[in-house]
């Protein structure tokens, strides 16, 4: 009898451990149905997500938490609850909270499309339009919701941005200028990196100062009245072409 009792207790322990593991992996512990208080349980189909599908769901949930609650509210508990999974699932994939933060930002920090219109000015204006559309909300998020992150880590937005881009990759305006040189629009001479990348720096500055999307007239002004005259060595406004 004792032997049988011991076997039963051992089986219960094994079953309990397996159930705990399934819960930690986001597995379903029971099907959707009525609870004692008349509510419904969590959808078991959603909790059976695995691999990339589960990670995408977690990062989407993490982004929502970051946007709504900022870095201070960006906790394993909040993200797990929003994603409908458990904290051990997050711990195994991202051992530190900042690992989860960087993975979340990396997913939503997508490369900005660089136009290839065949003209220097149109490429520049087109890229700033794309950057304005893609980065305005991200810049606002980083400057407002990540204040605590920058303070706690002693880092800056520039350092965070550098971790999200491919090392050694040419910047968008380096690509735009290189194409213009190949087409013969610009002479093949050394140029300061600060001058080449000035349009995007000015766009970011306006985003930070206004915390909103940059107007079209400002984008055109950056290119026509500041960058092209500086790049071409002209004293006045550059000739206008179609944008």
C-alpha positions as CSV (number, residue, x, y, z in Angstrom):
1,X,0.0,0.0,0.0
2,X,2.8,2.4,0.9
3,X,4.6,1.5,-2.4
4,X,1.4,2.2,-4.4
5,X,0.9,5.4,-2.5
6,X,4.4,6.5,-3.2
7,X,4.0,5.7,-6.9
8,X,0.8,7.8,-7.1
9,X,2.5,10.7,-5.3
10,X,5.4,10.5,-7.7
11,X,3.1,10.5,-10.7
12,X,1.3,13.5,-9.3
13,X,4.6,15.3,-8.9
14,X,5.6,14.5,-12.5
15,X,2.3,15.7,-13.9
16,X,2.5,18.8,-11.8
17,X,6.0,19.6,-13.1
18,X,4.9,19.0,-16.7
19,X,1.8,21.3,-16.2
20,X,4.1,24.0,-14.8
21,X,6.4,23.7,-17.8
22,X,3.5,23.9,-20.2
23,X,2.3,27.0,-18.5
24,X,5.8,28.6,-18.6
25,X,6.0,27.8,-22.3
26,X,2.6,29.5,-23.0
27,X,0.9,26.2,-23.4
28,X,-2.8,25.7,-22.7
29,X,-3.8,24.4,-19.3
30,X,-7.5,24.2,-20.1
31,X,-9.8,24.9,-22.9
32,X,-11.8,28.1,-23.2
33,X,-15.0,27.7,-21.2
34,X,-17.1,29.0,-18.4
35,X,-15.5,29.7,-15.0
36,X,-17.2,29.4,-11.7
37,X,-18.1,33.0,-11.6
38,X,-19.6,32.9,-15.1
39,X,-16.6,34.4,-16.9
40,X,-14.4,32.7,-19.5
41,X,-10.9,31.3,-19.3
42,X,-8.1,32.5,-21.5
43,X,-8.3,31.4,-25.1
44,X,-6.2,28.2,-25.2
45,X,-5.6,28.5,-28.9
46,X,-3.7,31.8,-28.3
47,X,-1.7,30.3,-25.5
48,X,-0.4,27.5,-27.7
49,X,1.8,29.8,-29.7
50,X,5.4,28.7,-30.2
51,X,8.6,29.9,-31.7
52,X,8.6,33.0,-33.9
53,X,4.8,33.5,-33.6
54,X,5.0,33.6,-29.8
55,X,8.0,36.0,-29.9
56,X,6.2,38.3,-32.3
57,X,3.2,38.4,-30.0
58,X,5.4,39.1,-27.0
59,X,7.3,42.0,-28.8
60,X,4.0,43.5,-30.0
61,X,2.7,43.4,-26.5
62,X,6.0,44.8,-25.2
63,X,5.7,47.7,-27.6
64,X,2.2,48.5,-26.5
65,X,3.3,48.5,-22.8
66,X,6.2,50.8,-23.6
67,X,4.1,53.3,-25.5
68,X,1.4,53.4,-22.8
69,X,3.5,53.1,-19.7
70,X,7.0,54.1,-20.6
71,X,10.2,52.5,-19.3
72,X,9.1,52.7,-15.7
73,X,6.1,50.5,-16.4
74,X,7.9,48.2,-18.9
75,X,8.1,45.2,-16.6
76,X,8.1,41.4,-17.2
77,X,4.8,41.2,-15.4
78,X,3.1,43.9,-17.6
79,X,4.4,42.5,-20.8
80,X,3.6,38.9,-19.9
81,X,0.1,39.9,-18.9
82,X,-0.5,41.8,-22.2
83,X,0.9,39.0,-24.3
84,X,-1.1,36.3,-22.5
85,X,1.9,34.3,-21.4
86,X,4.1,33.9,-18.3
87,X,7.2,35.6,-17.0
88,X,9.4,32.5,-17.3
89,X,8.8,32.6,-21.1
90,X,10.2,36.1,-21.2
91,X,13.1,35.3,-18.9
92,X,14.3,32.5,-21.0
93,X,14.4,34.6,-24.2
94,X,15.5,37.9,-22.6
95,X,17.3,37.4,-19.3
96,X,17.5,41.1,-18.6
97,X,14.7,43.7,-19.0
98,X,16.9,45.8,-21.2
99,X,17.4,42.8,-23.5
100,X,13.6,42.7,-24.0
101,X,13.6,46.5,-24.5
102,X,16.2,46.4,-27.2
103,X,14.5,43.4,-28.9
104,X,11.3,45.4,-28.9
105,X,12.8,48.6,-30.3
106,X,14.8,46.6,-32.9
107,X,11.5,45.1,-34.2
108,X,9.9,48.5,-34.7
109,X,13.1,50.4,-35.8
110,X,12.8,49.4,-39.4
111,X,15.1,50.8,-42.1
112,X,13.9,53.9,-43.9
113,X,13.4,53.5,-47.6
114,X,16.0,55.4,-49.7
115,X,14.5,56.7,-53.0
116,X,16.4,56.3,-56.2
117,X,14.7,58.9,-58.4
118,X,17.7,59.6,-60.6
119,X,18.2,63.1,-59.1
120,X,20.0,64.3,-56.0
121,X,17.4,66.8,-54.8
122,X,14.4,64.5,-55.3
123,X,16.3,61.6,-53.6
124,X,17.0,63.9,-50.6
125,X,13.5,65.3,-50.3
126,X,11.9,61.9,-50.8
127,X,14.1,60.4,-48.1
128,X,13.3,63.1,-45.6
129,X,9.6,62.5,-46.3
130,X,10.0,58.8,-45.6
131,X,12.0,59.5,-42.4
132,X,9.4,62.0,-41.2
133,X,6.6,59.4,-41.8
134,X,8.5,56.5,-40.2
135,X,10.4,58.1,-37.4
136,X,8.3,61.0,-36.0
137,X,6.4,58.7,-33.6
138,X,9.5,56.7,-32.7
139,X,11.5,59.8,-31.9
140,X,8.8,61.1,-29.7
141,X,8.5,57.7,-27.9
142,X,12.3,57.6,-27.3
143,X,12.6,61.1,-26.1
144,X,9.6,60.9,-23.7
145,X,9.0,57.3,-22.7
146,X,12.7,56.3,-22.4
147,X,13.9,59.2,-20.2
148,X,14.2,56.8,-17.2
149,X,16.1,54.3,-19.4
150,X,18.7,56.9,-20.4
151,X,19.0,58.1,-16.8
152,X,19.4,54.6,-15.3
153,X,21.9,53.4,-18.0
154,X,23.8,56.6,-18.4
155,X,23.4,56.4,-22.2
156,X,21.9,58.7,-24.8
157,X,19.5,58.4,-27.7
158,X,22.4,58.5,-30.1
159,X,24.0,55.5,-28.4
160,X,20.7,53.6,-28.4
161,X,20.2,54.4,-32.1
162,X,23.7,53.0,-32.8
163,X,22.8,49.7,-31.3
164,X,19.7,49.4,-33.6
165,X,21.5,49.9,-36.9
166,X,23.9,47.7,-38.8
167,X,27.5,48.6,-37.9
168,X,29.6,49.9,-40.8
169,X,26.6,50.5,-43.1
170,X,26.5,53.6,-45.2
171,X,24.0,56.2,-44.1
172,X,21.1,57.1,-46.4
173,X,22.7,60.5,-47.4
174,X,26.0,58.9,-48.0
175,X,24.2,56.6,-50.4
176,X,22.4,59.5,-52.0
177,X,25.5,61.5,-52.4
178,X,27.5,58.6,-53.8
179,X,24.8,58.0,-56.5
180,X,24.9,61.7,-57.4
181,X,28.7,61.5,-57.8
182,X,28.2,58.4,-60.1
183,X,25.7,60.3,-62.2
184,X,28.0,63.3,-62.5
185,X,25.7,65.6,-60.5
186,X,28.4,66.2,-57.9
187,X,32.2,66.3,-58.2
188,X,34.1,63.4,-56.7
189,X,35.8,65.3,-53.8
190,X,36.1,64.6,-50.1
191,X,33.1,65.8,-48.0
192,X,32.6,66.1,-44.3
193,X,30.3,63.5,-42.8
194,X,28.5,66.2,-40.9
195,X,27.7,68.1,-44.2
196,X,26.6,64.9,-46.0
197,X,24.2,63.9,-43.2
198,X,23.1,67.4,-42.3
199,X,19.5,67.0,-43.7
200,X,18.6,64.2,-41.4
201,X,20.2,65.9,-38.4
202,X,18.1,69.0,-39.1
203,X,14.9,66.9,-39.5
204,X,15.6,65.1,-36.1
205,X,16.2,68.5,-34.5
206,X,12.8,69.8,-35.6
207,X,11.1,66.6,-34.5
208,X,12.6,66.9,-31.0
209,X,11.8,70.6,-30.8
210,X,8.1,70.3,-31.9
211,X,7.4,66.6,-30.9
212,X,5.4,66.3,-34.1
213,X,5.8,65.5,-37.8
214,X,7.8,68.0,-39.8
215,X,5.8,70.1,-42.3
216,X,6.5,69.6,-46.0
217,X,7.7,73.2,-46.4
218,X,10.3,72.6,-43.7
219,X,11.6,69.5,-45.5
220,X,11.9,71.4,-48.8
221,X,13.6,74.3,-47.0
222,X,16.2,72.0,-45.4
223,X,17.2,70.6,-48.8
224,X,16.8,73.6,-51.1
225,X,18.0,76.5,-48.8
226,X,20.5,74.8,-46.5
227,X,21.9,71.5,-47.8
228,X,22.2,71.8,-51.6
229,X,23.8,75.3,-51.5
230,X,26.2,74.0,-48.8
231,X,26.9,70.8,-50.7
232,X,27.4,72.5,-54.1
233,X,29.2,75.5,-52.7
234,X,26.6,77.9,-54.0
235,X,25.8,81.3,-52.3
236,X,22.0,81.1,-52.8
237,X,19.1,78.8,-53.1
238,X,19.5,75.8,-55.5
239,X,17.6,75.5,-58.7
240,X,14.2,73.9,-58.0
241,X,13.2,70.6,-59.6
242,X,10.1,68.5,-59.2
243,X,9.9,66.7,-55.9
